[in-house]
Amino acid sequence: MRKTWLIFSQTVTVAVAVLFVVSTFKPQWIQAVSWRQVLPGATVAVAPATPSVSRMPASSVMGFRDAAQKAAPTVVSVITSNSAARNPRRNDPWFRYFFGDQEGQPQSGIGSGVIVSPEGYVLTNNHVVERMDDIEVMLTDGRKATAKVIGTDPDTDLAVLKIDLDRLPSITLGDSDSLQVGDAVLAIGNPFGVGQTVTAGIVSALGRNQLGINTFENFIQTDAAINPGNSGGALVDAGGNLVGINSAIYSRSGGSLGIGFAIPVSTARQVMESLIRDGQVTRGWIGVEPRDLTPEMAETFNLPVKDGVLITGVLHNGPAAQGGMLPGDVVVQVSSSKVANTTQLLNAVAALKPGQAAQVKVQRRGEMLDLNVVVAKRPRTPIQARGQDQEDQQ
């Protein structure tokens, strides 16, 4: 028995040594062996001789390649400069004593824009080209062209430029009204002047307003990185279609913190068409001072409505006054549009055509009234007036 045990132990020792040598120098021999059943009810998974390759779907590998390739050639860099005018009396010592050195410093800037038609119309932000004398547009293929300002709209911070070049690519306008929170988007522009850059993110929020950026606000919020220089660039969907014009960011450092704002293409399209057709944007106006109605106000004035806009002031002989509106009225509807805050009231009135009568529903104390107000043309802002005066002088 002892002899048998000795033979068995020596055999096992030799077998283990052989297995060690084989596994070290020829591991494929062991991998080629498929021992499926070791013990009854127990299995061992053996690696195959030829390892299989797990491939990701083509769409996952490509990401937003198609969208970027489609939209990127239509996004341009907008290079601006302004040579400050020299005062003819700058050398007069008495003039300089009383008024100081009036000679301004030249200014320059870099922004972005989007070619929206083969005819050469370019959408960008008003603040990119405001007060700039020389505007040059540079395409991704290296071509450059001097741009002419067709029109600007400071109330939405939009501007339309025109360049004259052949074979211009143009972006496809998408449907910003169908966007949903969570949709994937790309931001394309020229941040910090480093060259065209594409960043990806999602739609973080819709209808952002009361930010104090523009008069008319209905921003798309995104976490796609937007930095200085991206202003006027494109926000595109996963199909490469334009859904917004990048306009502003929330930042403490000047760089992206993941909170960027874009003007919806639905707004940009309306402004662009008006500027190309008329050279200006015409909006409705009724002459009131509105204020959001809070629950505390509604309780204080014993109002039966909870949503609406409280009118705190009415311009004397203005459209609203002539229509019978009084301070203290609460506007709840303009034409077919219900209004629950000042932004909605502003947008609803601005969408009306000057000269037409609009039905305005107001809550006055305990009764609901329908007023007929003849809408007037919204007065120009000081910036618009200055720009128009300069055009008239030219």
Secondary structure, DSSP 8 states (H G I E B T S, - for coil): -HHHHHHHHHHHHHHHHHHHHHHHH-HHHHHT----EEETTEE-----SS-------HHHHHTTHHHHHHHGGGEEEEEEEE-----TTTT-HHHHHHH-------EEEEEEEEE-STT-EEEE-HHHHTT-SEEEEE-TTS-EEE-EEEEEETTTTEEEEE---SS-----B--GGG--TT-EEEEEE-GGGS--EEEEEEEEEEEE--SSS-SS--EEEE-S---TT-TT-EEEETTS-EEEEEEEE--SSSS--S-EEEEEHHHHHHHHHHHHHHSS---EE--EEEEE--HHHHHHTT-S-SSSEEEEEE-TTSHHHHTT--TT-EEEEETTEE-SSHHHHHHHHHTS-TTSEEEEEEEETTEEEEEEEE-EE----HHHHHHHHHHHH-
